[in-house]
Structures are given as structure tokens and as C-alpha cells.
Amino acid sequence: MDIYQQIWDADQSGNGVKPILAGAEGSADTGFVRVVNTDETAGPLDDLKVLSEVVIPPGKRSTYDLARALFNNYVLDEQAAEIETPEERAEVHDLLEAIVDTAPMQVARAYISEETGTPVSRDRWYATLTEQWFRRFAQGGDRDLSGFEHVFVGEQEGPKVQGYHFWYKYHLDDGLASQIDRNRLPGFKDDRITYLRGQYKDGQERFPESVTISYRWDAPDYEAGTTRPLTKPIGGFFVGCSVEGLMALGAVRAHRGARAPKEAVINGARYDMKLFLDPSERFVRTFYPAYLGPAAEHPRGGAVVTGTQAGGTQGVVSGAVKIVAALVNPMGDDPGKETVTLVNTGIETVNLDGWFLVDKMSKRFGIKDVTLAPGMATTVLLPRNSVQLSNKGGEIRLVDRAGATTHLVTYSKSQADRQGETIIF
């Protein structure tokens, strides 16, 4: 399964909110963003709200609020010097502490660990996020740049907007901008977005997970005490992902050792995961999705069916519960000590009674008395004479009570050779 889809699903089980089209129903319990991705409107086009309705439940608001606290910490002109106060450094720390252990970050961290063959501790992951997103660098005459400012906040380059790829920031600027200012620009209008036109092609309007638009932003210059009209001729961003979800997607794409794919398939649409780094290739300069078209193998509205990772013909119907790790070669004798770890990446609780784990020889182990709430994980101990995880390489399938394979992972002999180490998928 696409690593970017795994991160997206994990985020939806956490603080992400579901993007939906204009005519769809949203759940206030789990949250949603209603997306208007057409220029066909009865009113003036410049009044159109692309994100026409946003519902973020109280239980999901914490990281949005922590990100919002950073939005007014930056100088607008990308050529200007930044002066970071102790209070602003504390706000960055508070955000990182809140997101480092979240579900999408755990998926991203496990992926990087597996792809690089190097354990990634919590402290190391915290340091990686700090360096990728918040470490300052100079480039092309511009000073004190950072990935977070560019991607999540937006910058000025002459008359144009640079960056600005976070849907929640756009939502606030489009009618709730005083929540960003926190009294730094009293008396200025709340609505600082003027919609110009949609830039959709190849059916993008059918996928609410992203938008591509032109707009004008009355950007606040807090030092000068004014706003500056800047234009984004064409800009795009994912819709519905939390700050940690977007950072996790970018962290995987930006990690040189992981060598993550440059393209993603998310909920049936293909994206070029555009990434530019600083000259040292250590820090994020920008990160955003460029829509490429629908993915034929992932039809909207139906089951997602792919080939097996081992190249066989058996179909895999994608489900919310994923196999994320396995202890294939425990210390000592293997039988009775092997384990498989499952996580619910979806937004609904799943009862696994009647489900099976199946090895490459089609031996089965029935799961009992396991219910996974959204974002929760469980480790299943495999008893003797059930599933056997071969140390010569193999596969593990998760089969639901209807007999459908909902997830499949494979591992190599070299991975299984490391006795006592848990393999991360």
C-alpha cells in the first residue's frame, strides 16, 4: 500500500478531518471540510469560499491551535531577517511535542526506520522534524528561511505569494484572520482571501482531498502594521489533513535515506509530491501536491483492489486495519514467541473477532477478543502449530470474517536474519 495513503489514513484516525464534496453529508463527531471545487456559482466569483464549511471537533483541535500560534511569528518578506523570541521557540517546542507521537507520525517514523535499516528513537525523530521544518537557512539572497514558514504560513516575493500550502491557514484567512493576528493588527478585516479562479483539470473536481486555485491574499505585515495584496497565480494544497499529517507526508518525502516515491495515490487520485530542499539538501524549502489525474486501479466509490506485494494474483481489498510490524525471528526457539502487530488507521472502531492471520503456506490463526478503536494498536502472540513466520522470508495476510484479504505484507530472508528484531512494515 502506498506509504502516503497509509499516512493519510492514520491521520484521518487522529486529528485529520474528512474532505467532502459540496453535496455530501459530513459527520460533526469526526469532523469534515466541505470543498467547493467549481467556479459555477450564482454570486460573484471573488466571494466564493472554496472551503465552504469546516467542522473540527473539540477533541481534534489541539494541534490546529498550536500550529495557529506560530502563524504570526514570521516576517512577511522572505528577504527580511527573522528575530525569534524565547516565547516563539517555546511555541515550536509545544507543537513538536504534541505531534511527534501521533498516528501519522508513527507511520512515517516506522517507514523511515524500515527503509533506512536504522532504528529511529523518539528523540531522533523529534530532531529530524526540527531540522526539516524549523531550521533556518539562506538561499538565493533570501535569509532566515524555513520549511514551516514557507509551506504552512506563506511568504512574500515581490507581488506574489510564495508557498502557502496548508488548507487550515487558508480557511482562517478566508474570514477568520483575526484568530491568527491575536490583536497584532486590530481593526483589520477578517476576510483576506479573494478567490480568482479554479485551476482544475483531468477530473480533479471529483476529489475533495486537494484543490488547485488562483487567489489574492491580503497578507499581514506585522512589523509595518499593514496588509499587502499578494497574488498566487496557481497554488495547491491537500484538504483535511492536520498539521502533523502534512508534516508526516513531507517528512517521508524529504528524507534522503528513505527514498520515498515521488508520486502518491491518495483516495483514488494520483499526485506528484513536489519537494524542493535547501542547497545542503537537509531542510525543506517547499512541499505540495500537484494533481496528476485519477488512478485507474483505485476507482472512486468502490473497493480498492491491488495485486499482492509478492507479485501474485490474489486481490487485496484495502481495509482500515493494517499489519505494521512482526517479530519473525525471536530469541531462542521461534514457535510460540512470534508476534504480529496490527493498528486501526481508520475512523471507526473495528471488531476483529472472526478475522484471521494467514502465512505464505496458508496456515491460519483466528483472532479472538480484539477490538481496535481508531488509532489503537494490538500485538498478537502466535501460538505453536498455527501461523508460522518463516525465517527464509514470507508473507502475512490479514483476512476478514468474509474471507477477503484486507492487508498483505512481505518480508525478506535478510530482514528475518536479524534475531530478536521486530520488522516494521
PLY file of the C-alpha trace (Angstrom):
ply
format ascii 1.0
element vertex 425
property float x
property float y
property float z
element edge 424
property int vertex1
property int vertex2
end_header
0.00 0.00 0.00
1.20 3.50 -0.83
3.06 4.99 2.17
1.32 8.30 1.57
-2.10 6.63 1.71
-1.06 4.92 4.95
-0.12 8.27 6.47
-3.34 9.85 5.20
-5.45 7.06 6.72
-3.59 7.26 10.01
-4.15 11.00 10.11
-7.86 10.56 9.49
-7.92 8.25 12.52
-6.34 11.09 14.51
-6.77 14.84 14.06
-7.39 14.87 10.32
-10.92 15.79 9.19
-12.67 14.30 6.18
-12.80 16.39 2.98
-16.18 16.07 1.27
-17.78 17.45 -1.89
-20.45 20.14 -1.80
-23.43 17.77 -1.84
-22.10 15.17 0.60
-23.01 14.76 4.27
-20.37 15.29 6.92
-20.11 13.96 10.46
-19.77 16.56 13.21
-18.38 13.85 15.51
-15.32 13.13 13.35
-15.15 16.48 11.56
-15.21 17.46 7.90
-14.28 20.12 5.35
-16.79 20.84 2.60
-14.98 21.65 -0.65
-16.49 23.76 -3.46
-14.25 22.94 -6.40
-16.18 24.57 -9.24
-16.47 28.16 -10.45
-20.16 27.70 -11.22
-21.75 29.97 -8.63
-24.76 32.25 -8.53
-22.82 35.00 -6.77
-19.66 36.96 -7.59
-16.69 34.68 -8.16
-14.44 36.66 -5.82
-16.83 35.85 -2.95
-16.59 32.09 -3.47
-15.36 30.13 -0.46
-13.53 27.02 -1.63
-13.70 25.60 1.91
-17.31 26.46 2.46
-17.82 24.65 5.78
-15.24 23.45 8.29
-16.08 21.38 11.37
-13.22 20.37 13.66
-14.45 18.54 16.79
-13.09 19.78 20.14
-11.13 16.55 20.58
-9.18 17.23 17.37
-8.49 20.94 17.82
-5.32 20.87 19.92
-2.68 20.64 17.18
-4.56 23.10 14.94
-4.47 25.62 17.78
-0.78 25.00 18.42
0.00 25.49 14.72
-2.12 28.66 14.62
0.00 30.12 17.44
3.01 30.03 15.06
1.34 31.73 12.09
2.10 35.30 13.24
5.70 34.59 14.28
7.28 35.28 10.88
8.34 38.33 8.87
6.34 38.52 5.63
9.16 39.42 3.19
11.34 36.37 2.59
14.39 38.66 2.21
13.97 40.15 5.69
15.75 38.97 8.85
13.83 36.92 11.39
14.17 37.51 15.12
12.90 34.54 17.13
11.84 35.23 20.70
12.01 32.73 23.57
8.20 32.62 23.52
8.23 31.69 19.84
10.81 28.95 20.41
8.56 27.58 23.15
5.61 27.55 20.74
7.61 25.47 18.24
8.56 23.03 21.02
4.94 22.77 22.19
3.79 21.91 18.67
6.50 19.30 18.12
5.85 17.66 21.50
2.15 17.44 20.64
2.64 15.85 17.20
5.76 13.67 17.47
3.88 10.61 18.75
0.66 10.99 16.74
-0.62 8.23 14.43
0.61 9.69 11.09
3.99 10.46 12.64
4.30 6.88 13.90
3.61 5.54 10.41
6.16 7.92 8.88
8.78 7.12 11.52
8.32 3.35 11.12
8.62 3.66 7.33
11.86 5.63 7.54
13.27 3.18 10.07
12.48 0.23 7.82
13.70 1.84 4.59
16.99 3.00 6.11
17.54 -0.08 8.24
18.19 2.18 11.24
16.13 2.41 14.43
14.64 5.88 14.87
14.18 6.82 18.52
11.64 9.39 19.67
14.41 11.92 20.33
15.92 11.35 16.91
12.53 11.74 15.24
11.93 14.98 17.14
15.33 16.23 15.93
14.54 15.18 12.34
11.29 17.15 12.33
13.02 20.16 13.87
15.73 20.15 11.23
13.46 19.51 8.25
10.80 22.07 9.12
12.17 24.69 11.52
15.93 25.02 10.98
16.69 28.30 9.21
18.80 28.60 6.08
19.70 31.10 3.37
19.11 30.61 -0.35
19.45 32.86 -3.40
19.86 36.06 -1.42
16.95 35.26 0.89
17.76 34.80 4.55
16.25 33.06 7.56
14.05 30.74 5.51
12.30 27.68 6.97
10.11 24.93 5.62
7.33 25.53 8.13
7.04 29.22 7.30
7.02 28.60 3.57
4.61 25.64 3.49
2.27 26.39 6.39
2.25 30.21 6.53
3.28 31.71 3.18
5.83 34.39 2.26
6.16 37.46 0.06
8.35 37.62 -3.04
7.62 40.93 -4.71
3.90 40.98 -5.63
3.49 37.21 -5.31
2.72 34.66 -2.62
5.40 32.04 -2.13
4.47 28.72 -0.52
1.18 28.75 1.45
0.14 25.10 1.16
-1.87 24.45 4.34
-5.64 24.30 3.95
-6.33 25.32 7.57
-4.32 28.54 7.17
-6.32 29.34 4.02
-9.55 28.64 5.91
-8.63 31.10 8.66
-7.50 33.81 6.23
-10.80 33.41 4.36
-12.92 35.03 7.09
-11.29 34.29 10.46
-7.93 36.05 10.12
-8.15 37.84 13.48
-7.67 34.42 15.10
-4.18 34.44 13.59
-3.38 38.07 14.45
-4.10 37.74 18.17
-4.56 41.55 18.40
-1.38 42.36 16.45
-3.42 44.07 13.72
-6.52 45.42 15.48
-9.19 46.81 13.20
-8.13 44.90 10.07
-10.65 42.81 8.21
-11.12 39.11 8.90
-11.51 38.14 5.23
-8.12 38.38 3.50
-8.69 35.93 0.64
-10.06 36.95 -2.75
-10.78 33.90 -4.87
-9.85 34.39 -8.54
-10.42 31.09 -10.36
-10.13 27.33 -10.20
-7.24 25.60 -11.97
-8.71 22.11 -12.19
-8.01 19.54 -14.89
-8.38 15.81 -15.58
-11.25 15.35 -13.13
-9.67 16.91 -10.03
-13.02 18.47 -9.14
-14.22 14.94 -8.22
-11.60 14.61 -5.47
-12.11 16.86 -2.43
-8.74 15.84 -0.96
-6.97 18.63 -2.88
-7.60 21.95 -4.61
-5.67 23.91 -7.25
-6.70 27.57 -7.44
-5.68 31.18 -8.09
-6.30 33.76 -5.36
-5.18 37.03 -3.83
-4.04 37.22 -0.22
-4.06 40.44 1.77
-1.02 39.33 3.72
-0.33 40.85 7.14
2.95 42.70 7.61
3.02 42.86 11.39
6.21 44.92 11.53
4.75 47.65 9.28
1.25 47.36 10.78
-0.46 46.88 7.43
-1.53 44.26 4.92
-0.06 43.76 1.46
-2.06 42.44 -1.53
-0.18 39.44 -2.94
-1.25 37.12 -5.75
-0.96 33.36 -6.02
-1.33 32.73 -9.79
-1.66 29.00 -9.18
-1.47 27.20 -5.85
-2.43 23.84 -4.49
-2.82 22.07 -1.18
-4.24 18.95 0.39
-7.53 19.42 2.25
-8.43 17.82 5.57
-5.03 16.72 6.83
-3.86 18.01 10.20
-0.58 19.84 10.68
1.03 16.57 11.77
-0.46 14.74 8.79
1.00 17.20 6.30
4.35 17.28 8.09
4.47 13.47 8.14
3.83 13.30 4.39
6.57 15.86 3.78
8.98 14.27 6.26
8.85 10.94 4.42
9.20 12.59 1.01
12.11 14.76 2.21
14.11 12.06 3.98
17.08 11.29 1.73
17.77 7.87 3.23
14.18 6.63 2.88
13.95 7.46 -0.84
10.17 7.56 -0.75
8.24 7.55 -4.04
7.84 10.87 -5.82
4.23 10.04 -6.68
1.33 9.15 -4.42
-2.12 7.65 -4.79
-4.49 9.02 -2.15
-8.17 8.07 -2.17
-8.15 7.32 -5.89
-6.19 10.32 -7.18
-2.55 10.49 -8.29
-0.26 13.27 -7.10
3.26 14.41 -7.83
4.57 15.05 -4.33
6.55 18.17 -5.20
9.56 18.72 -2.97
12.39 21.23 -3.05
15.17 21.27 -0.48
17.72 23.88 0.51
21.18 23.82 -1.16
22.52 21.46 1.54
19.55 19.11 0.95
18.85 18.96 4.68
15.91 21.34 5.05
12.51 21.57 3.37
12.19 24.58 1.11
8.72 23.70 -0.17
6.38 20.71 -0.33
2.99 20.48 -2.04
0.84 18.09 -4.13
0.43 18.50 -7.88
-2.65 16.61 -9.09
-1.89 14.20 -11.96
-5.26 12.57 -12.58
-7.37 9.67 -11.35
-5.69 6.37 -10.57
-7.43 3.74 -12.70
-6.55 0.93 -10.31
-8.19 2.78 -7.42
-11.74 3.56 -8.61
-13.66 6.14 -6.58
-16.64 4.84 -4.67
-15.68 1.15 -4.85
-13.32 -1.29 -3.24
-9.65 -0.58 -3.64
-8.12 -3.63 -5.26
-4.42 -4.18 -5.92
-2.11 -7.05 -6.69
-0.26 -8.71 -3.85
3.07 -7.24 -2.85
4.69 -10.55 -3.72
3.52 -10.21 -7.31
0.81 -12.88 -7.15
-2.70 -12.72 -8.50
-4.74 -12.75 -5.31
-6.53 -9.42 -4.77
-6.22 -7.32 -1.66
-9.23 -5.25 -0.61
-7.80 -2.32 1.33
-9.11 -2.02 4.89
-8.53 0.25 7.85
-6.65 -2.31 9.96
-3.01 -2.70 8.89
-0.17 -5.06 9.73
2.56 -2.68 10.86
5.16 -4.96 12.47
6.10 -8.57 13.15
8.60 -10.39 15.33
9.56 -13.12 12.86
12.76 -14.42 14.43
12.55 -14.14 18.23
15.41 -15.05 20.53
15.55 -18.80 21.17
13.06 -21.21 19.64
10.54 -19.44 17.37
7.28 -21.39 17.96
5.00 -19.66 20.45
7.06 -16.44 20.53
6.36 -14.87 17.13
4.11 -11.79 17.10
2.20 -9.64 14.63
1.22 -6.02 15.42
-1.96 -4.50 13.99
-3.14 -0.88 14.02
-6.52 0.63 13.17
-5.80 3.53 10.82
-9.48 4.24 10.19
-12.01 6.50 11.88
-14.34 3.76 13.19
-13.87 1.04 15.81
-13.25 -2.43 14.30
-14.09 -5.75 15.99
-11.58 -8.36 14.79
-13.38 -11.42 16.18
-13.55 -13.96 13.37
-10.63 -12.45 11.44
-7.50 -14.47 10.59
-3.79 -14.06 10.16
-2.51 -16.28 7.33
1.09 -17.22 6.42
2.55 -17.98 2.98
1.68 -21.69 3.40
-1.97 -20.71 4.04
-1.84 -21.74 7.71
-4.30 -19.69 9.75
-4.64 -18.22 13.21
-8.07 -16.97 14.30
-8.15 -13.65 16.14
-10.42 -13.51 19.19
-11.44 -10.89 21.74
-9.75 -7.99 19.94
-11.49 -4.68 19.27
-9.47 -1.73 17.97
-10.63 1.84 18.43
-9.39 4.43 15.89
-5.64 4.89 16.18
-5.20 1.93 18.54
-2.80 -0.99 18.06
-2.53 -4.54 19.38
0.21 -7.17 19.28
-0.98 -10.73 18.60
1.09 -13.61 20.01
1.07 -16.54 17.59
0.74 -19.90 19.40
2.51 -23.08 18.35
1.04 -25.04 15.44
-0.72 -22.01 13.93
0.75 -19.38 11.63
4.49 -19.87 11.11
6.64 -16.92 10.07
9.47 -18.45 8.10
12.97 -17.08 8.69
13.63 -17.57 4.96
11.22 -14.78 4.01
7.48 -14.86 3.64
4.19 -13.03 3.76
1.48 -12.28 6.30
-2.12 -11.69 5.30
-4.95 -10.21 7.36
-8.26 -11.81 6.34
-11.63 -10.51 7.49
-14.57 -12.68 8.54
-15.97 -12.57 4.98
-12.78 -14.16 3.66
-11.33 -11.05 1.99
-7.64 -10.24 2.37
-7.63 -6.68 3.74
-3.86 -6.24 4.07
-0.77 -8.13 2.98
2.88 -7.58 3.82
6.03 -9.41 2.77
9.48 -9.67 4.30
12.82 -10.93 3.03
15.27 -13.50 4.37
17.76 -10.73 5.17
15.14 -8.99 7.32
14.33 -12.23 9.13
18.01 -12.98 9.77
18.18 -10.32 12.50
17.27 -12.42 15.54
15.18 -10.67 18.16
14.45 -7.61 15.98
10.93 -6.59 15.10
10.36 -5.95 11.39
8.48 -2.72 10.66
6.29 -2.71 7.52
0 1
1 2
2 3
3 4
4 5
5 6
6 7
7 8
8 9
9 10
10 11
11 12
12 13
13 14
14 15
15 16
16 17
17 18
18 19
19 20
20 21
21 22
22 23
23 24
24 25
25 26
26 27
27 28
28 29
29 30
30 31
31 32
32 33
33 34
34 35
35 36
36 37
37 38
38 39
39 40
40 41
41 42
42 43
43 44
44 45
45 46
46 47
47 48
48 49
49 50
50 51
51 52
52 53
53 54
54 55
55 56
56 57
57 58
58 59
59 60
60 61
61 62
62 63
63 64
64 65
65 66
66 67
67 68
68 69
69 70
70 71
71 72
72 73
73 74
74 75
75 76
76 77
77 78
78 79
79 80
80 81
81 82
82 83
83 84
84 85
85 86
86 87
87 88
88 89
89 90
90 91
91 92
92 93
93 94
94 95
95 96
96 97
97 98
98 99
99 100
100 101
101 102
102 103
103 104
104 105
105 106
106 107
107 108
108 109
109 110
110 111
111 112
112 113
113 114
114 115
115 116
116 117
117 118
118 119
119 120
120 121
121 122
122 123
123 124
124 125
125 126
126 127
127 128
128 129
129 130
130 131
131 132
132 133
133 134
134 135
135 136
136 137
137 138
138 139
139 140
140 141
141 142
142 143
143 144
144 145
145 146
146 147
147 148
148 149
149 150
150 151
151 152
152 153
153 154
154 155
155 156
156 157
157 158
158 159
159 160
160 161
161 162
162 163
163 164
164 165
165 166
166 167
167 168
168 169
169 170
170 171
171 172
172 173
173 174
174 175
175 176
176 177
177 178
178 179
179 180
180 181
181 182
182 183
183 184
184 185
185 186
186 187
187 188
188 189
189 190
190 191
191 192
192 193
193 194
194 195
195 196
196 197
197 198
198 199
199 200
200 201
201 202
202 203
203 204
204 205
205 206
206 207
207 208
208 209
209 210
210 211
211 212
212 213
213 214
214 215
215 216
216 217
217 218
218 219
219 220
220 221
221 222
222 223
223 224
224 225
225 226
226 227
227 228
228 229
229 230
230 231
231 232
232 233
233 234
234 235
235 236
236 237
237 238
238 239
239 240
240 241
241 242
242 243
243 244
244 245
245 246
246 247
247 248
248 249
249 250
250 251
251 252
252 253
253 254
254 255
255 256
256 257
257 258
258 259
259 260
260 261
261 262
262 263
263 264
264 265
265 266
266 267
267 268
268 269
269 270
270 271
271 272
272 273
273 274
274 275
275 276
276 277
277 278
278 279
279 280
280 281
281 282
282 283
283 284
284 285
285 286
286 287
287 288
288 289
289 290
290 291
291 292
292 293
293 294
294 295
295 296
296 297
297 298
298 299
299 300
300 301
301 302
302 303
303 304
304 305
305 306
306 307
307 308
308 309
309 310
310 311
311 312
312 313
313 314
314 315
315 316
316 317
317 318
318 319
319 320
320 321
321 322
322 323
323 324
324 325
325 326
326 327
327 328
328 329
329 330
330 331
331 332
332 333
333 334
334 335
335 336
336 337
337 338
338 339
339 340
340 341
341 342
342 343
343 344
344 345
345 346
346 347
347 348
348 349
349 350
350 351
351 352
352 353
353 354
354 355
355 356
356 357
357 358
358 359
359 360
360 361
361 362
362 363
363 364
364 365
365 366
366 367
367 368
368 369
369 370
370 371
371 372
372 373
373 374
374 375
375 376
376 377
377 378
378 379
379 380
380 381
381 382
382 383
383 384
384 385
385 386
386 387
387 388
388 389
389 390
390 391
391 392
392 393
393 394
394 395
395 396
396 397
397 398
398 399
399 400
400 401
401 402
402 403
403 404
404 405
405 406
406 407
407 408
408 409
409 410
410 411
411 412
412 413
413 414
414 415
415 416
416 417
417 418
418 419
419 420
420 421
421 422
422 423
423 424
